[in-house]
Amino acid sequence: MTIREMCDTFDVTPRTLRFYETKELLAPIREGQKRLFTRRDRARLKLILRGKRFGFSLEEIRQLLDLYNPEEQHETQLVKTLEMGGRHLAELERQHAELEIAMNELEDHLRWTSERLAELNRHDAA
């Protein structure tokens, strides 16, 4: 795939692809100024984007990608993914709980503010 096809397929910018290339997460074939992305690059980009969505750092993603070993049926990579994923899920759950508390507090405050404003408006109208 060309850089344009990769951008269209994965909804990323050329800058994003070049960034991942400079970080050695992708290694397209170079033909002069042209980059051609292989099936391997497409698979890696899919995993990179999924990892980013899950909150993994680029270094964590690199570690997981570097563990890929088809001879062992990806066992080491899968074990490490399970370990890292579990940590990230726990962190997301903690953040979710904190957001729930903050949202409830904000709803209470907005309700109080609305009621206070209504009282002031009734007092001014009287």
C-alpha positions as CSV (number, residue, x, y, z in Angstrom):
1,M,0.0,0.0,0.0
2,T,1.1,3.6,-0.6
3,I,1.1,6.1,2.2
4,R,-2.1,7.6,0.8
5,E,-3.8,4.2,0.9
6,M,-2.6,3.6,4.4
7,C,-4.0,7.0,5.5
8,D,-7.3,6.3,3.9
9,T,-7.6,2.7,5.2
10,F,-6.6,3.5,8.8
11,D,-7.8,7.1,9.0
12,V,-4.4,8.5,10.0
13,T,-2.3,11.3,8.6
14,P,0.9,10.9,6.6
15,R,2.7,12.6,9.5
16,T,1.5,9.9,11.8
17,L,2.9,7.2,9.5
18,R,6.2,9.0,9.2
19,F,6.3,9.4,13.0
20,Y,5.8,5.7,13.6
21,E,8.4,5.0,10.9
22,T,10.9,7.3,12.7
23,K,10.1,5.4,16.0
24,E,10.9,2.2,14.1
25,L,7.4,0.8,14.7
26,L,6.8,0.6,10.9
27,A,9.4,-0.2,8.2
28,P,7.9,0.5,4.7
29,I,9.9,-0.4,1.6
30,R,11.4,2.7,0.2
31,E,11.6,3.4,-3.5
32,G,13.2,6.8,-3.7
33,Q,10.8,9.1,-2.0
34,K,7.9,6.6,-2.2
35,R,7.0,4.4,0.7
36,L,5.3,1.1,0.2
37,F,3.7,-0.5,3.2
38,T,3.6,-4.3,3.5
39,R,1.1,-6.6,5.0
40,R,3.3,-6.7,8.1
41,D,3.2,-2.9,8.3
42,R,-0.6,-2.9,8.0
43,A,-0.8,-5.5,10.8
44,R,1.6,-3.6,13.0
45,L,-0.3,-0.3,12.4
46,K,-3.5,-1.9,13.4
47,L,-1.9,-3.1,16.6
48,I,-0.3,0.3,17.3
49,L,-3.6,2.1,16.9
50,R,-5.4,-0.4,19.1
51,G,-2.7,-0.1,21.7
52,K,-2.9,3.7,21.7
53,R,-6.7,3.5,22.1
54,F,-6.3,1.2,25.1
55,G,-3.8,3.6,26.7
56,F,-0.5,1.8,26.0
57,S,2.5,4.0,25.6
58,L,4.5,3.7,22.3
59,E,7.3,2.0,24.3
60,E,4.9,-0.6,25.6
61,I,3.5,-1.2,22.1
62,R,7.1,-1.5,20.8
63,Q,7.8,-4.1,23.5
64,L,4.8,-6.2,22.5
65,L,5.5,-5.9,18.8
66,D,9.1,-6.9,19.4
67,L,7.9,-10.1,21.2
68,Y,6.3,-11.4,18.0
69,N,7.7,-14.8,17.2
70,P,5.7,-17.0,14.9
71,E,7.7,-20.1,15.8
72,E,6.2,-20.1,19.3
73,Q,2.7,-19.3,18.2
74,H,3.0,-15.8,19.8
75,E,2.8,-17.3,23.4
76,T,5.3,-14.8,24.9
77,Q,3.6,-11.9,23.2
78,L,0.2,-13.0,24.4
79,V,1.4,-13.5,28.0
80,K,2.9,-10.0,28.0
81,T,-0.2,-8.5,26.4
82,L,-2.4,-10.1,29.0
83,E,-0.2,-8.8,31.8
84,M,0.0,-5.2,30.4
85,G,-3.6,-5.2,29.4
86,G,-4.7,-6.2,32.9
87,R,-2.7,-3.3,34.4
88,H,-4.2,-0.9,31.9
89,L,-7.8,-2.1,32.5
90,A,-7.3,-1.7,36.2
91,E,-6.1,1.9,35.6
92,L,-9.1,2.6,33.3
93,E,-11.5,1.3,35.9
94,R,-9.9,3.5,38.5
95,Q,-10.2,6.5,36.2
96,H,-13.8,5.6,35.4
97,A,-14.7,5.5,39.1
98,E,-13.1,8.9,39.6
99,L,-15.0,10.3,36.6
100,E,-18.3,9.0,38.0
101,I,-17.6,10.7,41.3
102,A,-16.7,14.0,39.6
103,M,-19.7,13.8,37.3
104,N,-22.1,13.2,40.3
105,E,-20.5,16.1,42.2
106,L,-20.9,18.4,39.2
107,E,-24.5,17.3,38.7
108,D,-25.2,18.1,42.3
109,H,-23.5,21.5,42.0
110,L,-25.4,22.4,38.9
111,R,-28.7,21.4,40.4
112,W,-27.9,23.5,43.5
113,T,-26.8,26.4,41.3
114,S,-30.0,26.2,39.2
115,E,-32.2,26.1,42.3
116,R,-30.3,29.1,43.8
117,L,-30.8,31.0,40.6
118,A,-34.5,30.2,40.6
119,E,-34.8,31.5,44.2
120,L,-33.0,34.7,43.3
121,N,-35.3,35.2,40.3
122,R,-38.4,34.6,42.4
123,H,-37.1,37.1,45.0
124,D,-36.4,39.7,42.3
125,A,-39.9,39.2,40.8
126,A,-41.6,39.7,44.2
